[in-house]
Amino acid sequence: MTRPNASQNSPEASLTDWSMVLDSAQVDSPTQQESLDRLVRRYWGAMLARARASGLSEHDAHDAIQGFVADVILERNMLAAADPNRGRFRGLLSSALGNYLRDRNRRKSAAKRSPTEGRVDPILEGDVPASRGSGDPEAAFTRHWVATVIRNAIRKVRLDLETKSQSDEWRVLEARLVTPLIDGSRPVPYSALVEELSLRDVPKAASLLVTGKRALGRAILDEISQTVHDPADVSNEINDLLRMLEVDSR
């Protein structure tokens, strides 16, 4: 009997790039998570090389790639928009990563020019009186409103996730988004969360963050909906919130 070629039996070689890409984009596919894991592993080294070549330290490069997987591949579902007719997946991935790294660098540069404290009022910690100052009264009002909306949404999400025994989802959301939002600190690296929570790998941690972000988004939308009479005004309120948080509304 002829000995099978090892590469033919290898899980890494059993699917073409585009097969893995298309399967990874199908949320109802039973092999979606497996395909996504393979895809990330296959291109991790190349993505890391690009991040390092852009000037990042090894630690920052790993953190940037982990963020790219979570924010672009998973949360924005980049793979769903991938089209085999438009060329190689490698080119699409490299271009998307390049855009992400440039945007990340711009955000960091902007942060250095801004105060290091959190981006919303300390009311996130509780009902504290507003301080007297010389700032714009209208901006102070809106900032306080944003803080109240987010505080209430965070409380709801935490209670909901912990009630559903989804404490890992809450911990990742807290470490990667909630705490940095409140005090301006750096998000806990995905690798540290993988070790802390005994998760399978970084994509798993990123997936938990996506779940938490979606829950928080729904909670914020629900909070805003309760403050307006006309549903058409919800989008305007969301835009005000995004402007105060200085985040990209895409």
C-alpha positions, 0 to 999 in steps of 0.5 A: 500500500502506498504511504499517504502523503502527509500534506494531504492528510494535514488539516492545514492542507485540507482546505484552500485559503478561500474555502477556509475564508468562506467557511469562516464567514458562515456563522451557521457553519458547524466548522466555522470556528475551526476554519477561523482558527486555521486561517488565523494560525496560517497567516499569524506569522505574516501579519506579525511580520508586517506589524513589526516592519511598520515599526512596532515592538514585538509586544505591541505587534502581537497586541496589534494583531490580536486587536485586528483579529477581534476588531476587523476579522471578527467584529466587522466580519471582514471575511463576509465581504471577501470575494474570490473574484477580486484576487488573492485573500493574502492581498485583501488581508495585508491591505486590511491590516495595513489600514488597521495599523495606520488607524491604530497609530493615528489613534495613539498619536491623538491620545498622546495629545489628549488628557490621559484620563477616561473619555467620559465623566467619572459618573461612570463610578456613581452619582457624583456631583458635577464639578464647577468649571469654565467649560462649555455648559452644553458639552458638560450636559451632553458628557454627563448624559453620555456617562449616565447612558453608558453606566446604566448599559454597563450595569445591565450587561454585567448583570445579564452576562453573569446571570447567564453564566457568561462571566468570561464574556464580561471579564473580557469586555471589562478588561478590553473596553469598559475599564479603558473607557472609564480610566483611560488605561490600556486594554489588557492584552488578549494573551493575558486574558487567555492565560487568566481565563484558561481560554483555548486561544486568542481568537476565542478571547476575541470572540468573547469580546465580540459577544460582549460588545454586541450585548453592550451595544444593544443595551446602549441602544435600549437606554437611548430609546427610552430617552426619545419620543420619536424613534427617528431621533435615536440615530442623532442621539447615538451620533452625539454619544459617539462624538463624545466618546471620540470613536469611529462610527463605522 
